[in-house]
Each structure stands twice: as structure tokens, then as C-alpha cells.
Amino acid sequence: MPNVVVRSQEGLRQEITAGRHRLVSDEPSGAGGSDAGPDPYALLLAALGACTSMTLRLYAQRKGWPLEEVTVELDHAKVHARDCADCQEPTALIDRIERRIRLRGRLDATQVARLAEIARRCPVHKTLMAGVRVADDVSLAGGPA
């Protein structure tokens, strides 16, 4: 049984089943969707933000630190690489995620610095930084025609 199943619905709306949970993804109205849910990049950012927050909460809890709340704000953009020799080419753009982590609690500067290090070790962050290889298997549903 796969971890996540995505089924197309009307227009660009997608029904996502993750275990016993159901979500909807869509594109904004201006991009041809009906804005019934977050777009795929928002879901990617949500995965990184959730993983970051969970990782920090678990670490602080294990250490007995007074971390009360973690808020992770994320943005995604296509930007030019700093060393771009030919920045007019569309392929010269790279994906950039900005992640702002806000901590609430009676933490000292050493604890905050350590939590910043731990944030870079969250599993989703490590996966994104390492690069992802997607193995595709495309076939007709129900077998050949």
C-alpha cells in the first residue's frame, strides 16, 4: 500500500490520501484552478515547516528546554544563481526556499543557536538539500487497452 495517493478531480483539483487522512490540492483561480486547496508548492513548504517545528519540539522536549511554541514561515521563489554566467536563460533559475523560524519560550542564546543547528537536521530539510531522485512507473490503469 503506497504512503500517499493523489487522484485527479475536476479541473486541476487533486484529492490526496495520506494514510487515513484526506487533503485537497488545487491551483489558484488565476492559474486555471478553483482554489479549493493549497497548490503543490505550498504543500511542499508545509511539509518542510511541519518537519522543522516537530524536530525542534522533540529536541527541546528531550533536553527539558522551555520551548513553548515554534512558528515557521516559508516562501518559495525561482531566483538566479549567484554565479550565473548567462542569467537571461530560463534554465539559469534555481529554486530558493526562505525559512524563518520563530521560537517562543525562556530560551538562552546558546539554546537558540543549538535549535538553529537542529533545524538544519530535520529529515525533510536534509532530503531537500541532498537532492531527490524520482523513480517513475507510468502505465494505463487496468492494463493495456
N, C-alpha and C positions, 0 to 999 in steps of 0.2 A: 504494500500500500504506500503510495507516494506521500511525502510530507505535506505538499501543497498542490492543489489542483485549481487551475484557472479555466473557467468556461466563458466563452463569449456570449453576450446577451445582445439585445437590440442596440444598434449603433455601435459606439465604442465602449459601452458599459461592460464590465467584466465581473463575474461572480467568483470570488476567491474562497476556497475551503482550505483551512489550515487546521488539521485535526478535527476537533468538534466545533471550531469557530468559523464564522462566515463573515466576509468583508465584501465591500464593493469598491471597485476602482473605475475611474472614468476620466475623460479629458474635460477641460472647461468648455463651456458653450462656444467660446471664441475659437476653439481648436477643433470643432466638429463633434464634441461630445455633448452630454446633457448635464454635466457637473454633478453626477449622482454620488461621487466619492472622490477621494484623493487620486491624483494622477500617479503613474508608476514612479516618477522621481520622488514625489512626496512620500510614497511608501518606503522607498529606499532610505530616505532621510529619517523616517520614523524608526526604521529598523536600527540604524546607527544610533539614534538618540536614545531609544529604549535600552539597547545593549550597554551604552555608556552609563546611563543612570543606574541600571541594575548592577553593573560591575562595581561602580563606586559605592553604592549602598551596601553590597555584600562585603566589600573590603573594609569599609568603615565599621560595619557591624562586627566583623571578626576581630578588629582591633579595639573595639569598645570606644570608638570616637563618637563625639556628639554631632554627627551629621544628621540634620533634621529633614532636609529636602535638597534634591538635585533638579535643576531645570536646565535642559539642553535645547538651545536654539540653533537651527541649522538652515543653511541656504546652499543652493546648488547653482552653478553657472558654468558656461563654457568660456574659457579665457585663453589668451595667447600664452604660450610657454615663454618663460623669461628669456631663454636663449634662442628664441625663434629667429631664424635667418630669413625666412620668407613668410612673414606674418599675413600676407594677403591671401594665402591659400586656406580654404576652409579646413583642410586636414591639419593645419597648424594649431587648431584649438584643442585644449585639454579640459577635462572635467575637473572642477575645483569645488570642494565642499568646505564651507566655513562652519565651524562648530564652536559655539560659545557656551561654556559650561558655567552655570551659576550655582554656588553652594550656599546653603543656609545652615547655620549652626555655630556653636562656640568652638571653632577650629583655630589653631595657631598657624603661623606662616609655614612651619615645617610640614604640618599635616596637609595644608592646601597644596604645597609643592609636591608632596608624595601622591596625592589624589590626581594631580595633573599628569604625573607619570603613569599612574594606573589607568587613566582614561585612554591612553595610547595603547594599552594592552587589552582593551575589550575585544572579544572574539570577532565581532563584525568589523571593527576598525582594522584589526590585523588582516582579515580576509581582503578587505578593500585595498589595503596598502600592498599586499603581496601580489595582487592581480588575480583575476578569476578566469578560469578556463571553463567554457560551457560546452558540454558534450550533447549534441542534438541527435534525436532519433525521430524522424518525421515519417508518418505513414497515414494511409487512409483509415478512418475509423471503420471498424467492421471488416477490414481486409480489402483485398483488391476488388475492383469493380467487375 
